[in-house]
Amino acid sequence: MKRRLFSTAMLSVTAWLGHTSARAQQAFRSGKDYITLERPVATEAGNGKIEVLEFFWYSCPHCNQFEPAFEQWAKNAPKDVVVRRVPVAFRDDFVPQQRLYFTLEAMNLVDKMHLRVFTAIHGEKLMLNSDAAVLAWADKQGIDKAKFEQTYKSFGVATKAKRAVQLQNDFKIEGVPSLGVAGRFYIDGTLAGSMPRALQVADALIAQSRQNR
């Protein structure tokens, strides 16, 4: 499997928190710091909104390291920015975690449980790579077992998982964590130099998209 897991060694958060200056925006170049997609991808953000996608995999150690910073960035995002997480599935054994995320989303449990999944995998060393393992973990968290299982196996969650795979293919995702901006731009830690800097690039591309819409 030729998939890169990008290094996300965390630099000082002050390097990227807040708005990127106009000078910094001008320094970012397509083909060097990010990629402009040949074919724009349809977004779900709605008119007047700019969509930012975070592509991730719960078992990825770099995603685990990046997620707290991304969560803070998302909370501070401007009102015209719509942030969505997209769990990838490079192999069949990724699918249970993909379904896990979309089940939490459908049950309005992402805010409460999302980081707990990372902790279960990277702190408690649980695999969570099978339906049985995911259902057992959810039960131990005190989540309604019947409702979780019904949602996990639902057509709605299956449809979202299928859409997630389409998005990872449309953005030509090679590794995680990575970002998609406005259905037009792709950013990862290798291109940007680090994931904190990738968020700087995202800020610049958001500003650019706002000016061009």
Sequence and secondary structure as in RCSB ss.txt:
>XXXX:A:sequence
MKRRLFSTAMLSVTAWLGHTSARAQQAFRSGKDYITLERPVATEAGNGKIEVLEFFWYSCPHCNQFEPAFEQWAK
NAPKDVVVRRVPVAFRDDFVPQQRLYFTLEAMNLVDKMHLRVFTAIHGEKLMLNSDAAVLAWADKQGIDKAKFEQ
TYKSFGVATKAKRAVQLQNDFKIEGVPSLGVAGRFYIDGTLAGSMPRALQVADALIAQSRQNR
>XXXX:A:secstr
            GGGTSS   HHHHHH  BTTTBEE SS    SS TT EEEEEEE TT HHHHHHHHHHHHHHH
TS TTEEEEEEE  SSGGGHHHHHHHHHHHHTT HHHHHHHHHHHHHTS     SHHHHHHHHHHTT  HHHHHH
HHTSHHHHHHHHHHHHHHHHTT  SSSEEEETTTEEEEHHHHSSHHHHHHHHHHHHHHHHHH 
